[in-house]
Amino acid sequence: MNESEFLALAEAILDSIEQQADVWFEQRDIDIEGTRNGNVLTLAFADGSQVVINSQAPMQEMWVAARSGGFHYRLKDGKWLDTRSGEELAQALSRICSEQSGADIVVDPLPAR
C-alpha cells in the first residue's frame, strides 16, 4: 500500500471511531468526547483520562496511547494487529474504552481496505 492509500485508510479508521464515540455518548449516555485534530483523535472520558489514536504514515501504523500503555497496530492479512501481542485494534479499543469509561463498550470492526 502506498502512502496516499494508507492515509485514506487511516482517515476512514479515525472517522469510524469518532462516529462510534458520538453514538456511545448520544444513545448510551456514556460520558465520552471525541476531538479530532488532523490525524489525531482524542477520546476524553469523565474521569479525565484520555485515549489518543493517531496514524503514523512513515511506518504505516496506527498508534494508541491509553492509561494502560502505548500500542502500535499494523495491517496484516486484512486486520489491524498489535505489533507485539497480535491483538486486533477494534478489540483493543473495546477493552481500553471499557476500562476507562466504566461501561461496556464494543468498537465495531474498523476499515482494513
C-alpha positions in Angstrom: 0.0 0.0 0.0 1.4 3.4 -0.9 1.3 6.4 1.5 -1.8 8.0 0.0 -3.7 4.7 0.3 -2.6 4.4 3.9 -3.6 8.0 4.7 -7.1 7.4 3.2 -7.5 4.2 5.2 -6.3 5.9 8.4 -8.8 8.7 7.8 -11.6 6.1 7.5 -10.5 4.4 10.7 -10.4 7.7 12.7 -13.8 8.7 11.2 -15.3 5.4 12.2 -14.0 5.6 15.8 -15.2 9.2 16.2 -18.6 8.4 14.8 -18.9 5.4 17.2 -17.9 7.6 20.2 -20.7 10.0 19.2 -23.2 7.1 19.3 -21.9 6.0 22.7 -22.5 9.5 24.0 -25.8 10.2 22.4 -27.5 6.8 22.6 -25.9 5.1 25.6 -25.3 8.2 27.7 -21.6 7.3 28.1 -19.6 10.4 29.1 -17.0 10.5 26.3 -15.9 13.3 24.0 -14.1 12.8 20.7 -11.9 15.6 19.5 -10.1 15.4 16.1 -7.0 17.4 15.1 -5.7 16.2 11.7 -4.5 12.6 12.0 -5.0 12.5 15.8 -8.3 11.5 17.6 -8.5 12.1 21.3 -11.3 10.4 23.3 -11.8 12.1 26.7 -13.6 10.3 29.5 -15.5 11.6 32.5 -12.7 10.7 34.9 -10.3 12.9 33.0 -8.4 10.1 31.3 -7.8 10.0 27.5 -7.2 7.6 24.7 -5.2 9.1 21.8 -5.4 7.4 18.4 -3.2 8.6 15.6 -1.8 7.4 12.3 1.9 7.1 11.6 2.2 7.2 7.8 6.0 6.6 7.5 5.6 3.2 9.3 2.0 2.6 8.0 0.8 2.0 11.6 -2.0 3.2 13.8 -0.8 4.2 17.3 -2.9 4.1 20.5 -1.9 5.8 23.8 -4.0 4.9 26.8 -3.8 4.7 30.6 -2.7 1.1 30.1 0.1 1.9 27.8 1.1 2.6 24.2 0.3 0.3 21.3 1.2 0.1 17.6 -1.0 -1.6 15.0 0.0 -2.7 11.5 -2.3 -4.0 8.8 -1.7 -7.8 8.3 -4.0 -10.2 6.4 -6.8 -7.7 6.4 -6.7 -6.9 10.1 -5.0 -4.2 12.2 -2.9 -6.2 14.6 -0.8 -5.1 17.6 2.9 -5.4 16.6 3.7 -7.1 20.0 0.6 -9.0 21.2 -1.3 -9.6 17.9 -4.5 -8.2 19.5 -6.8 -6.7 16.9 -7.3 -2.9 17.0 -11.1 -2.9 17.5 -10.8 -5.5 20.3 -8.1 -3.5 22.0 -10.1 -0.3 21.7 -13.2 -2.0 23.1 -11.2 -3.2 26.1 -9.4 0.1 26.7 -12.5 2.3 26.3 -14.5 0.0 28.6 -11.8 0.2 31.2 -11.5 4.0 31.1 -15.3 4.7 30.8 -16.5 2.1 33.3 -19.1 1.0 30.7 -19.3 -2.0 28.4 -18.1 -0.6 25.0 -17.7 -2.6 21.8 -15.9 -1.0 18.9 -17.3 -2.1 15.6 -14.8 -3.6 13.1 -12.6 -1.0 11.5 -11.8 -0.4 7.8 -8.9 -2.6 6.6 -9.1 -1.9 2.9 
